[in-house]
């Protein structure tokens, strides 16, 4: 395969994986929340708990990812995470049981860690091994595209579909995204050499740095999880902005 084409496919795999785990599995809950409150009877307290459980799933996945150094295991867990992203999405439409939803949100959080952390590491490893620039800015565009995409999807679908049908629609979208997220990312090379024969050196940060970093990461997550979850519902209730919450979430993704 042409090297440039291979590079684009790997970067594409990363973008599609983030569209799947964030735009579908994780953040579609935000624009769908007002509909679920109106049509499925989801209370404010329960909605908050589901958001917290989702973040707990992501944080658990982040801790697990930080403990894994084996590339083959990372690749295996990444692929499992992609499948779990789809399954956790369809479960949301199959039940109105808060316990089932909580399990689904936790699994969705785990899957988002698989895309954000394991997938990013695998893609960065491939780029370095093949003597390309890291270009992770391209990869992380999937975050904003995922947020904007799920907001746009809900804005378009809400006229015809109820909350349950929209979860099923997101599941179908997830199935489409799953294919390139899995097929376009090659299995990892464990040789420890680049394609030109240079040795790849691993310089992990100190244990102290990792502890401080994880604490800061936790605080950042706690700081954003409420606003990120309820932003659509909050904007919908502001005078003069009634019904514009989804567009606000779209603007966040584009920004």
C-alpha positions in Angstrom: 0.0 0.0 0.0 1.2 3.5 -0.8 2.7 5.0 2.3 0.7 8.2 2.1 -2.5 6.3 1.6 -1.7 4.2 4.6 -1.0 7.3 6.7 -4.4 8.8 5.8 -6.2 5.6 6.6 -4.6 5.4 10.0 -5.5 9.0 10.8 -8.9 8.3 9.5 -9.2 5.3 11.8 -8.5 7.6 14.7 -11.0 10.2 13.7 -13.7 7.6 13.1 -13.0 6.0 16.5 -13.4 9.3 18.2 -16.6 10.0 16.3 -17.9 6.6 17.5 -16.8 6.6 21.2 -17.5 10.4 21.8 -20.0 11.5 19.2 -22.1 8.4 19.5 -21.5 6.4 22.7 -20.7 9.2 25.1 -21.9 12.7 24.1 -25.1 11.8 22.3 -26.6 11.6 25.8 -26.2 15.3 26.2 -28.5 16.5 23.3 -30.9 13.6 23.9 -31.2 14.4 27.7 -34.1 16.9 27.3 -36.0 14.4 25.2 -35.4 11.6 27.7 -36.6 13.9 30.5 -39.7 14.8 28.6 -40.6 11.4 27.0 -39.0 8.8 29.2 -39.5 10.5 32.6 -35.8 10.8 33.4 -35.4 13.0 36.5 -32.7 15.6 37.0 -31.1 13.7 39.8 -31.0 10.5 37.8 -29.6 12.3 34.8 -26.8 13.7 36.9 -26.0 10.2 38.3 -25.9 8.8 34.8 -23.4 11.5 33.8 -21.3 10.9 36.9 -21.3 7.1 36.2 -20.3 7.8 32.6 -17.3 9.8 33.8 -16.4 7.2 36.3 -16.3 4.7 33.4 -14.0 7.0 31.5 -11.7 7.6 34.5 -11.6 3.8 35.2 -10.6 3.3 31.6 -7.9 6.0 31.8 -6.4 4.3 34.9 -6.4 0.9 33.2 -4.8 2.4 30.0 -2.1 4.0 32.1 -1.1 0.6 33.4 -0.8 -1.1 30.0 2.4 -1.1 28.1 2.0 -4.1 25.8 1.0 -2.9 22.3 -0.9 -6.1 21.4 -3.0 -5.9 24.6 -3.7 -2.2 23.9 -4.8 -3.1 20.4 -7.1 -5.8 21.6 -8.7 -3.6 24.2 -9.1 -0.8 21.7 -11.0 -3.1 19.4 -13.1 -4.4 22.2 -13.8 -0.8 23.2 -15.1 0.1 19.8 -17.6 -2.8 19.8 -18.7 -1.9 23.4 -19.3 1.7 22.2 -22.0 0.4 19.8 -23.5 -2.1 22.3 -23.7 0.6 25.0 -25.6 2.8 22.6 -28.2 0.3 21.6 -28.9 -0.7 25.2 -30.0 2.9 25.9 -32.9 2.4 23.6 -33.8 -1.1 24.7 -34.8 -0.2 28.3 -36.1 2.4 30.6 -34.5 0.9 33.7 -32.2 3.3 35.4 -29.8 0.5 36.4 -29.5 -0.7 32.8 -28.9 2.9 31.7 -26.2 3.3 34.4 -24.4 0.1 33.3 -24.6 1.3 29.7 -23.2 4.8 30.6 -20.3 3.2 32.5 -19.4 0.9 29.6 -19.7 3.9 27.2 -17.2 5.7 29.5 -14.8 2.8 29.3 -15.1 2.7 25.5 -14.4 6.4 25.2 -11.1 5.8 27.1 -10.3 3.1 24.6 -10.7 5.6 21.7 -9.2 8.6 23.4 -6.2 7.0 25.1 -5.5 3.5 23.7 -6.4 4.4 20.1 -4.4 7.6 20.3 -1.3 5.7 21.6 -1.6 3.1 18.9 -1.9 5.7 16.1 1.0 7.8 17.5 3.1 4.6 17.6 2.3 3.8 14.0 3.1 7.4 12.8 6.5 7.4 14.7 7.4 4.0 13.5 6.7 5.0 9.9 8.7 8.3 10.3 5.7 10.6 10.0 4.9 13.6 12.1 2.6 12.9 15.0 -0.2 15.1 13.6 -2.4 14.4 16.6 -4.3 17.6 15.9 -5.8 15.8 12.9 -6.7 12.8 15.1 -8.3 14.9 17.8 -10.5 16.7 15.4 -12.7 13.7 15.9 -13.6 15.1 19.3 -15.1 18.3 18.0 -16.6 16.6 15.0 -18.2 14.0 17.2 -19.8 16.7 19.5 -21.0 18.8 16.5 -22.1 15.7 14.7 -24.3 14.3 17.5 -25.8 17.7 18.1 -26.6 18.1 14.4 -28.1 14.6 14.2 -30.4 15.2 17.2 -31.5 18.6 15.7 -32.4 16.8 12.5 -33.9 13.7 13.9 -36.0 15.2 16.7 -38.7 16.3 14.3 -39.5 12.6 13.3 -38.0 10.3 15.9 -38.6 9.9 19.6 -35.8 9.5 22.2 -35.7 5.7 21.8 -35.7 5.7 18.0 -32.9 8.2 18.1 -30.7 5.9 20.2 -31.3 3.2 17.6 -30.4 5.7 14.9 -27.2 6.5 16.7 -26.5 2.7 17.0 -26.8 2.5 13.2 -24.4 5.4 12.8 -22.1 3.7 15.2 -22.1 0.5 13.2 -21.0 2.4 10.1 -18.2 4.2 12.0 -17.1 0.9 13.6 -15.9 -0.5 10.2 -13.1 2.1 9.4 -12.2 2.4 13.1 -11.3 -1.3 13.1 -10.2 -2.0 9.6 -8.0 1.0 8.9 -5.8 0.6 12.0 -3.2 -2.1 11.3 -2.1 -4.5 14.1 0.8 -3.1 16.1 4.4 -3.9 15.2 6.3 -5.1 18.3 9.8 -5.0 16.7 10.9 -1.8 18.5 12.3 -0.4 15.2 11.0 2.1 12.8 10.6 1.2 9.1 14.1 2.7 8.5 15.7 0.5 11.2 16.1 3.1 13.9 15.4 2.1 17.5 12.3 3.4 19.1 13.1 4.7 22.6 10.4 4.8 25.2 10.8 7.5 27.8 7.9 7.2 30.2 7.3 10.1 32.7 8.1 9.6 36.4 5.7 8.1 38.8 5.3 11.5 40.6 4.4 13.2 37.3 1.8 10.5 36.5 0.2 10.9 40.0 0.0 14.7 39.6 -1.2 14.4 36.0 -4.0 11.9 37.0 -5.1 14.2 39.9 -5.3 17.1 37.5 -7.1 15.0 34.9 -9.6 14.0 37.5 -10.2 17.6 38.6 -10.7 18.7 35.1 -13.2 16.0 34.4 -15.2 16.8 37.6 -15.2 20.5 36.5 -16.6 19.9 33.1 -18.9 16.9 33.6 -21.9 18.8 34.8 -21.8 21.6 32.2 -21.0 19.1 29.4 -24.0 16.9 30.4 -26.6 19.6 31.1 -25.6 22.4 28.6 -28.4 21.6 26.2 -31.0 21.4 29.0 -29.6 24.6 30.6 -29.7 26.6 27.3 -33.2 25.3 26.5 -34.5 27.0 29.7 -32.8 30.4 29.2 -35.2 33.2 28.3 -34.9 34.0 24.6 -33.0 30.8 23.9 -35.7 28.2 24.4 -35.2 25.2 22.2 -31.7 26.3 21.1 -29.7 24.0 23.4 -28.8 21.6 20.6 -27.4 24.4 18.5 -25.3 25.6 21.5 -23.9 22.1 21.8 -23.2 22.2 18.0 -21.3 25.4 18.5 -19.2 23.8 21.2 -18.2 21.0 18.9 -17.3 23.4 16.1 -15.4 25.6 18.4 
